[in-house]
Every structure is written in structure tokens, then in C-alpha cells.
Amino acid sequence: MVIRNIHDVQDKPVDMAGVRGVSMAVMVGREDGAPNFALRSFRVEPGGNSPRHSHDYEHEVFVVEGGGTVLLEGRENPIRAGDVVYVPADEEHQFKAGERGLRFLCLVPVTRNCGEPTPGS
């Protein structure tokens, strides 16, 4: 069993092309024995963003705090705390934080991403 509080897990800066002001923490992943999914927490500083990218797997996002926009279907859509976002496989997407920053949880297949930092993936 794994029980963690989002406020107790140390975020690590994400260092990759196209990223500005993003940190990530793995809440549950392969190291915890999760066989199917990894749940990650992303924090995006005010004005920060994940890269514009796509990949061959879907993921689900829950916005915990703050707000901003998510690029989906070729347009930027506003998001705020409490929103859920479904990102289909092969869909170009990008998360951008607003004035208060953005924090979201992201669920991905553990076999496709063993907790490595892929912001907004």
C-alpha cells in the first residue's frame, strides 16, 4: 500500500527543451510496484509551460491548483482548479500556467513512462 500527500513529495525541476518553470514529483509509479499507471504531480510557475509535443499514448490530467491553458485540437483552452483534461494519443498538447501558476496530476501508462519527467505528458 502507498499513501502519500501531494504536499510532502519533493518536486524536481524538469530540464528539457521547450520547458519553462516546471517541476515534477512521482506520486505513485513503477518503484512503488504499480503495474499499469504512473501518477505524477506537475507544478508550473506563473508564466511557465510544458513543451508542445505529442506521443503514442493517452493521458488524463486533473488540475489541482491555479489555472492557465492547455493546447488541444489546435487551440488554447482555459483550465482551472477542478478541471479534468483527457489528452488522446498522438494529440499535440501543451500546458501553460496563468498568473497564479498551475499544479496538475497526470496519469500515464507506467510501461510508457517510468516516472521520467515528460511535462504535461
Summary of the structure (lengths in Angstrom):
residues: 121
radius of gyration: 13.2
end to end distance: 25.3
largest distance: 40.1
contacts: 374
relative contact order: 0.28
helix: 2%
strand: 55%
